[in-house]
Amino acid sequence: MAANASAPAQRILLVTGMLGAGKSTALRELEDLGWESIDNFPIRLLDRMVGGDAVAGSLAIGFDCRTRGFVPAEIIEQVKHWVEEDENLTISTLFLDCAGHELERRFNETRRRHFLAGDLPVSSGISAERELLSPLRRWANVLIDTTDFSTNDLKQTIRDQFSQTAPAEMTVTVSSFGFARGKPPTADLVFDMRYLANPHWEEGLREQTGLDEGVGEFIESNPIFASSFSKIRALLLELLPQYAEQGKTYVNIAFGCTGGRHRSVYTAEKMAQVLREGGFSPTVLHRNLGSRAEDLVEGSQHP
């Protein structure tokens, strides 16, 4: 496959990940965004779709452990070879991940067998698949963890990341999350807001969220909030232009608290507004906003 400077550019997105993590949903959304999408395409036939006389444009190719000829290490080496040989070719990899307990729930809910489980429990198949896919997970350009995502959450994230009408400048995402459910794996900058008093323990505020006026007033009443927020604001307004200058395409700024419903939500919303005033156009995502308060911090007396 020889390089041809006059040939039209071809943009390839390889979409893979854990079974049940949302690959089909991601591919359908990519198709709606204007990508040509193919799922479970035989690995040995990829050469016909990539570079050379292949049709220019944007192509999303889905594959997973069920795909014929699926050997992660060989796929990675093949992609490296294509990119080295053709300067008109851009290849990225999207890996969709999900926690094991949530994958088990999804398989049990749909009553589907895991492809690698055989007669063993679903958890055995998930463990085997995770080990098989680990090279691709480490190598992927974009990692999306769908553990706490609804279908709409995943669709929105795909639109934010891969819309062909999106501006060419750096995409900034400001998100909130609960440490009780783990840190977001794709976050570039994480700020822990658990140093603030928790509205969860205030009468009348537990069932509210950081989007409610009462919670905001409670957080703002803490004298340390204004000074710390000002420092974080100054840091981000200094760092983001530097990231853009270095060619970074996506920056995810995450604010966390215990449950992801109060302090992190309020701070993320307030910071997003500051960044808009600073000339950025951030997308705001609240990972755990829909979770019940008692499910996240019940029985805990800690911040």
N, C-alpha and C positions, 0 to 999 in steps of 0.2 A: 504494500500500500504506500505509494509514493506521495510526498507532499506536493500540493499544487496551489500556488499562491493565488491563482485566478479563480479557483473553484469556490462555489458558494459555501458558506459556513454551515456546519451541522452541529446541533446541540443535542447531546444524548444524556438522559437521566436514567440511571439504573435504580430501580425501586425494589428493595428486598427487605427482609426482616423476619420476625417471628410469626408463625402461623397464628392468626387471630388478632394480630396487632393493628390491622387496618389497611393492608396493602390494597385490597380491592377498592375500598373507599377512596384511598389516595389516588389510584389510577383513574377512577371515574371523575374525580374532581379535576385532575390534570387534563383530562380530555375536554371537560367543560371550559377549561382555561385556554384551549386551543392547541394543546399538545396532541400528537398522534400517539395513542397508547396501545401497547400489546402486552398481554399477560401470559406467563408460563411459556415463554418462547424458548425452544430448545437451544441450549448453550452452543452447540456445535454449528448452529446456523447464524450466530450473531455476526460473523464476518460479512454476511450478505447485506446486513442492515447498517453497517458502520463504515464510514469513509469511502474512498474510491468513487464508484459510480452510484453510491447510495443517494437517495433523495435528500436534498438539503432541507433544513427546518429543525423543528423541535420534536424529538421522539422520546417517549417514556417507555421503558422496557421493564416489565415486572417478572421476577423470578424468585423462587424460594427452594426449600429442601426437597420439594416434590418435582422440581423441574429436571428433565432428563439431562444428564451430563453435569449436574451441579457439584462442582468442586471449588470451594471459595478461593483457595490459594491460586488455582489455575486461572480463575476469572480475573483476579487482581493482576496477575502477570500479563494476561492478554490485554487488559485495559491499558496498562503502562506502555505496552508495545504500540498500541494504536495511537496513543497520544504523542509518543516520540516520533512516529512515522508521518503524522498528518497534522500540520499546523492549523488547518481549517476546522479541526475537530475539537469540541469541548465535551468532556465526559465528567459527570458528577454522579455521586452515589448517595441515595437517600435510604437510611436504615430505620425501620419502624420497630421499636422495642416496646416491651410491656412487662410488668412484674409477673412472676410465676403464678402467684395466687389469683390475680385477675384473669390471666389466661385460662387457668383451670375453671374459674367461674364461667367464662365465656364458652368454653368447650362443653361444660356440663349443661349450660343453659340451652345450647343448640343441639345437644345430644350427638355431637360429632366425635369420631375417633381421631386421635392425633396420628398423623402419618407415620411417625417414628415409634409409636408406643406399642404397636402390635397388641398382644394380650395383656400387657402391663398397664398400670394406671397412667392417666394422662400426664401426671407429674414426671414420670420417667421419660416420656416422649419429649416433654418440654426441656428437661435437663439435657438430653442428648442433642436436641436441636440447638440449644444455646451454645453448647460446646462446639458444634459443627460450624455455626455462624460467627463465632468470636473473631476470626480474622477480618471478616467483612465489617463487623461492627466497629472494630478499631480503625479501620481504613476509611470508613464512610465520611463524606464531606458534611452531610447533614444528618443529625440523629434526632428523631422525634419519639419521645416516650409517651405512649397513649394510655398509660395505666389509669389516670384520672380523667381521661378525655371522653366526652360524648362524641357521637358521630359528627355533630355540628362543630364541636371544638376542633376535631381533626380537619374537617373541610376548611374551616377558617384559617388554620395554621398553614395548610397547603396553599391557600390563596395568598396569604401573606408572603410566603417564601418563594412561590414559583409563578405568580401571575406575570404573564408576558407584557402586560400593560403597566406593570409597576415601574416606578421611576428608577433610573439607572443608579441613583445615589444610594448610599448606605441605608439599609433598613434597620430601624431601631424598634425593639420590642421592650416594653416595660411590663413586668408580670409580678403577680403576688402568688405566694404559695405557703403551705403549712409544713413546718419541719416534722410534724407528726406523720406526714406521708412521704417524707424524704425530699432531698434537694432536687430541683430540676436539672437533669444532666446536661442540658444545652445552654445553661446560663453562663455568660461570660463574667459578669460582675454580680456578686451576691451580697446583700446587706441584711444583717440580722437585726430585726426591730424588737427582739424580745427584751431589750433593756428598758423598754417603756412599760408602764403599768398596763395590765391586761384588762380590757373592757369586759371580757367574759365573766369576770368576778364581780361586776357592778350590777346591782339590781336594775332591771329595765333595759340593759344593754346587751345581755347575752344573746338574745335572738335577733338583734340587729346586726348590721355589718358595717364595714368601713365606708359604705356608700350612704349611710344614714347620718343625718346632721348631728344627732346626739353623740354618736361614736366619735365623729370628728372633733366636736367640742371637748370631749373628754381627753382625747389624745393631745390636742393643742394646749390644754390646761397644764400639761406637764412642762415645767420650765426648760428641761433639757431638750425637748423636741425641736424647738425653733433653732437652737444653736447647732444641733447635730444635723438637722435637715439642711441648714445653710451650708454646712461643710460638705455634705454629700452632693448638694447642688453644684457647688463650685468645682468639686472633683469631676463630676460628669461633664460639665460644660468645658472643662479643660481637656478631658480624655477623648471625648467623641470626635472632635475635629482631627485629633491625632490618628485615631483609628481610620477615619475616612481618608486621610492623607496616605496612610499605609495600604490602602486598597481593600480594607476589610468590608465585606459585603453585608454581613448581619451582625448586630450587637444585641444581645439579650441581657437586660438589666433586671435582676430579680430581687424582690423584697420579701423576706420571710418572717413569719411569726409562728406561734405554736400551732394554731389551727388553720391559718390562712384566710381568716374571715374578717378580722378587725384592723389591727395595726398595719399589717402588710398591704391590705387593700387600700386603706386611706392614704398611706404614703405613696403607693404606686400611682394612684389617681392624681395626687397633688404634684408628684414629680413629673408625670406625663404632661401636665399643664405647663409646668416650668420649661420643659424641653420644647414644647410647641412655641412658647414665647421666645425661646432661644433659636428658632429657625428650623427645628427638626419636626418630623411628622411621625411620632411614635404610635405603634399599635399597642393597645392595652389588653392583657389577658389575665384573668383571675382563675387560677387552677382549682382552688378548693372552695370557692365562694358558695357553691351549691351544696356543700356537705353540711350535715346537721352538726350543730355545736357540740352536742353530747357525744357524737361519734368520734370527735377529734380530740377532745381534752377531758372527757369524763373521768373522774377519779384522780385527776392530777391537780395538785395545789401549786404547781410550779408555773412560772411565766411561760 
